[in-house]
Amino acid sequence: MFVDVLVIGAGNAAFCAALAARERGASVLMLERAPEDEAGGNSRFTAGAMRFAYQGVEDLRALMPDLSEAEVARSDFGSYTEEQFFDDMGRVTEYRCDPDLAEILIRRSKATINWMRDQGIRFHPMFGRQAFKIDGRFKFWGGLTVEVWGGGPGLIEMLTKAGAKAGVELRYGARATELIADDDGVQGAIARIAGRSTAIRAKAVVLACGGFEANQEWRTRYLGPGWDLAKVRGSRFNTGDGIRMALDIGAAAYGNWSGCHAVGWDRNAPEFGDLEVGDLFQKHSYPLGIMLNARGERFVDEGADIRSYTYAKYGRIILEQPGQFAWQIFDAKVIPLLRDEYRIRRITKVTANTIEDLVAKLDGVDGARALATIAAYNAAVKTDVPFDPSVKDGRGTEGLAVPKSNWANTLDAPPFEAYGVTCGITFTFGGLRIDTGGRVLDSDLIAIPGLYAAGELVGGLFYFNYPGGTGLMSGAVFGRLAGDAAGQRATGG
């Protein structure tokens, strides 16, 4: 079997690579390890948020032509400049992100999302998850305003249709196991299809098949003790195959191999992602309340920053708590502001009309200590500072060992609600080293001819944390980049 460009994976990055290669006139075959009903990698499990640089509402109108006048009139979309994007990438990764890769991501973000629109992908504002209604207008915050219609499932459905329309061939249940390589570079891959090994020759190969978050043994090896206990938010098929195959032929490992994107996830969620629930096991309204561990103690500043800049690192901190769980607690003052995922049916939740009764229902928690913690917290809230959930309002606490810097409200208005969470791992930060042309580099930092990479298995972008919505955006940017370069190599065009 022969094809111009072989794309391994069938998520967002993989489809963007395939579509870009087709634009170069290359024949493209995609190999998806999962069966069709589980296909799409982690992209299918996302909520679909995409971070990109834009100047104002006119840029959003161009991206979302069906944005109504009424929606514009009742919304403050603000702007999110390239400079702000650079600042966020540097700050949240502690200035370790690869500057060349970060520049490509940011500079190409708007052009890439508009290119996706031209491929048939539709977008809409994130009213339900990234905006608060202030004085009658929706105010967006954290530099994140846009998501894909239908979330992750919608994204994969639209990308699959775009691929079929463009003439991309897609094989499900096809697991790539080994790259075909010699002194002239990569010549294709070996895949298991219908129980048989098949050699697929290609002029270029794009690896876009995710990180190793679903590989329990690798998680423990690279992330550290206890990570075998984390829940996997997404696909059970992301076990690091693409990374392993590339390392086997001498590719360079790169990035934060001991780091990952990990969030607060429903305590009783299944081992792997559930497509019926999708991303809704997440619980991201913690800045509006407090979190208690099994000792009945607060252990993190819930209001340290806007949610978009803390949620991807707080999962690790929850995993480090006794029993690997915590409870998020809210009262009636903020319950109407909780995000959509707090209203699903499959949820670990307790309610009560008094704090004492609520604490008694918190499974696994030291009740006496919890009540003392809540009392101390209530007494420390700076109630003279106005509460504003759409900005860092400075309404914090005074005198606590673990402060709450913003959005501190006393817990005193019944009814009270608490939600049990654990750690949900999304994707791993360590991966392969690529150059600014999307080519995979070997351990001598020389490009491996014919091998390209995109998506979660690219290392060097994220360290310790990441700005919300950047995962899908980076997959699209580097997927398009890698596919274009692979297509150009294959066709000579």
Secondary structure as the mmCIF struct_conf table of DSSP 4:
data_model
#
loop_
_struct_conf.conf_type_id
_struct_conf.id
_struct_conf.beg_label_comp_id
_struct_conf.beg_label_asym_id
_struct_conf.beg_label_seq_id
_struct_conf.end_label_comp_id
_struct_conf.end_label_asym_id
_struct_conf.end_label_seq_id
STRN STRN1 PHE A 2 ILE A 8
BEND BEND1 GLY A 11 GLY A 11
HELX_RH_AL_P HELX_RH_AL_P1 ASN A 12 GLU A 23
TURN_TY1_P TURN_TY1_P1 ARG A 24 GLY A 25
STRN STRN2 VAL A 28 GLU A 32
BEND BEND2 ARG A 33 ALA A 34
HELX_RH_3T_P HELX_RH_3T_P1 GLU A 36 GLU A 38
BEND BEND3 GLY A 40 GLY A 40
HELX_RH_3T_P HELX_RH_3T_P2 GLY A 41 PHE A 45
BEND BEND4 THR A 46 THR A 46
STRN STRN3 ALA A 49 MET A 50
STRN STRN4 TYR A 54 TYR A 54
BEND BEND5 GLY A 56 GLY A 56
HELX_RH_AL_P HELX_RH_AL_P2 VAL A 57 LEU A 63
TURN_TY1_P TURN_TY1_P2 PRO A 65 ASP A 66
HELX_RH_AL_P HELX_RH_AL_P3 GLU A 69 ALA A 73
TURN_TY1_P TURN_TY1_P3 ARG A 74 ARG A 74
STRN STRN5 SER A 75 ASP A 76
STRN STRN6 TYR A 80 TYR A 80
HELX_RH_AL_P HELX_RH_AL_P4 GLU A 82 VAL A 92
TURN_TY1_P TURN_TY1_P4 THR A 93 TYR A 95
BEND BEND6 CYS A 97 CYS A 97
HELX_RH_AL_P HELX_RH_AL_P5 PRO A 99 ARG A 107
TURN_TY1_P TURN_TY1_P5 ARG A 108 ARG A 108
HELX_RH_AL_P HELX_RH_AL_P6 SER A 109 ASP A 118
TURN_TY1_P TURN_TY1_P6 GLN A 119 GLY A 120
STRN STRN7 PHE A 123 PRO A 125
HELX_RH_AL_P HELX_RH_AL_P7 PHE A 127 GLN A 130
STRN STRN8 ALA A 131 ILE A 134
TURN_TY1_P TURN_TY1_P7 ASP A 135 GLY A 136
STRN STRN9 ARG A 137 PHE A 140
TURN_TY1_P TURN_TY1_P8 GLY A 142 GLY A 143
STRN STRN10 VAL A 146 VAL A 148
TURN_TY1_P TURN_TY1_P9 TRP A 149 GLY A 150
HELX_RH_AL_P HELX_RH_AL_P8 GLY A 151 ALA A 166
TURN_TY1_P TURN_TY1_P10 GLY A 167 GLY A 167
STRN STRN11 GLU A 169 TYR A 172
BEND BEND7 GLY A 173 GLY A 173
STRN STRN12 ALA A 174 ASP A 182
TURN_TY1_P TURN_TY1_P11 ASP A 183 ASP A 184
STRN STRN13 GLY A 185 ILE A 193
TURN_TY1_P TURN_TY1_P12 ALA A 194 GLY A 195
STRN STRN14 ARG A 196 LEU A 207
BEND BEND8 PHE A 212 PHE A 212
TURN_TY1_P TURN_TY1_P13 GLU A 213 ALA A 214
HELX_RH_AL_P HELX_RH_AL_P9 GLN A 216 TRP A 218
HELX_RH_PI_P HELX_RH_PI_P1 ARG A 219 LEU A 223
TURN_TY1_P TURN_TY1_P14 PRO A 225 GLY A 226
HELX_RH_3T_P HELX_RH_3T_P3 TRP A 227 LEU A 229
BEND BEND9 ALA A 230 ALA A 230
STRN STRN15 LYS A 231 VAL A 232
BEND BEND10 GLY A 234 GLY A 234
TURN_TY1_P TURN_TY1_P15 ARG A 236 PHE A 237
BEND BEND11 THR A 239 GLY A 240
HELX_RH_AL_P HELX_RH_AL_P10 ASP A 241 ASP A 248
TURN_TY1_P TURN_TY1_P16 ILE A 249 GLY A 250
STRN STRN16 ALA A 251 ALA A 251
HELX_LH_PP_P HELX_LH_PP_P1 ALA A 252 ALA A 252
STRN STRN17 ALA A 253 TYR A 254
BEND BEND12 GLY A 255 GLY A 255
TURN_TY1_P TURN_TY1_P17 TRP A 257 SER A 258
STRN STRN18 CYS A 260 ASP A 266
TURN_TY1_P TURN_TY1_P18 ARG A 267 ASN A 268
BEND BEND13 GLU A 271 PHE A 272
TURN_TY1_P TURN_TY1_P19 LEU A 275 VAL A 277
HELX_RH_3T_P HELX_RH_3T_P4 GLY A 278 PHE A 281
STRN STRN19 GLN A 282 GLN A 282
HELX_RH_3T_P HELX_RH_3T_P5 TYR A 286 LEU A 288
BEND BEND14 GLY A 289 GLY A 289
STRN STRN20 ILE A 290 LEU A 292
TURN_TY1_P TURN_TY1_P20 ALA A 294 ARG A 295
BEND BEND15 GLY A 296 GLY A 296
BEND BEND16 VAL A 300 VAL A 300
TURN_TY1_P TURN_TY1_P21 GLU A 302 GLY A 303
BEND BEND17 ALA A 304 ASP A 305
HELX_RH_3T_P HELX_RH_3T_P6 ARG A 307 TYR A 309
TURN_TY1_P TURN_TY1_P22 THR A 310 THR A 310
HELX_RH_AL_P HELX_RH_AL_P11 TYR A 311 LEU A 319
TURN_TY1_P TURN_TY1_P23 GLU A 320 GLU A 320
BEND BEND18 GLN A 321 GLN A 321
HELX_RH_3T_P HELX_RH_3T_P7 PRO A 322 GLN A 324
STRN STRN21 ALA A 326 PHE A 330
TURN_TY1_P TURN_TY1_P24 ALA A 332 VAL A 334
HELX_RH_3T_P HELX_RH_3T_P8 ILE A 335 LEU A 337
BEND BEND19 LEU A 338 LEU A 338
HELX_RH_3T_P HELX_RH_3T_P9 ASP A 340 ARG A 343
BEND BEND20 ARG A 345 ARG A 346
STRN STRN22 LYS A 349 ALA A 352
BEND BEND21 ASN A 353 THR A 354
HELX_RH_AL_P HELX_RH_AL_P12 ILE A 355 ALA A 360
TURN_TY1_P TURN_TY1_P25 LYS A 361 LYS A 361
BEND BEND22 LEU A 362 LEU A 362
TURN_TY1_P TURN_TY1_P26 ASP A 363 GLY A 364
HELX_RH_AL_P HELX_RH_AL_P13 GLY A 367 ALA A 380
STRN STRN23 VAL A 381 VAL A 381
TURN_TY1_P TURN_TY1_P27 THR A 383 ASP A 384
BEND BEND23 VAL A 385 VAL A 385
HELX_LH_PP_P HELX_LH_PP_P2 PRO A 386 PHE A 387
TURN_TY1_P TURN_TY1_P28 PRO A 389 SER A 390
BEND BEND24 VAL A 391 VAL A 391
STRN STRN24 THR A 397 THR A 397
BEND BEND25 GLU A 398 GLY A 399
BEND BEND26 ALA A 401 VAL A 402
BEND BEND27 ASN A 406 ASN A 406
BEND BEND28 LEU A 411 LEU A 411
BEND BEND29 ALA A 413 PRO A 415
STRN STRN25 PHE A 416 THR A 428
BEND BEND30 PHE A 429 PHE A 429
STRN STRN26 GLY A 431 LEU A 432
STRN STRN27 ILE A 434 ILE A 434
TURN_TY1_P TURN_TY1_P29 THR A 436 GLY A 437
BEND BEND31 GLY A 438 GLY A 438
STRN STRN28 ARG A 439 LEU A 441
STRN STRN29 ASP A 442 ASP A 442
TURN_TY1_P TURN_TY1_P30 SER A 443 ASP A 444
BEND BEND32 LEU A 445 LEU A 445
STRN STRN30 ALA A 447 ALA A 453
HELX_RH_3T_P HELX_RH_3T_P10 GLY A 455 LEU A 457
STRN STRN31 VAL A 458 VAL A 458
BEND BEND33 GLY A 460 LEU A 461
BEND BEND34 TYR A 463 PHE A 464
TURN_TY1_P TURN_TY1_P31 GLY A 468 GLY A 469
HELX_RH_AL_P HELX_RH_AL_P14 THR A 470 THR A 491
#
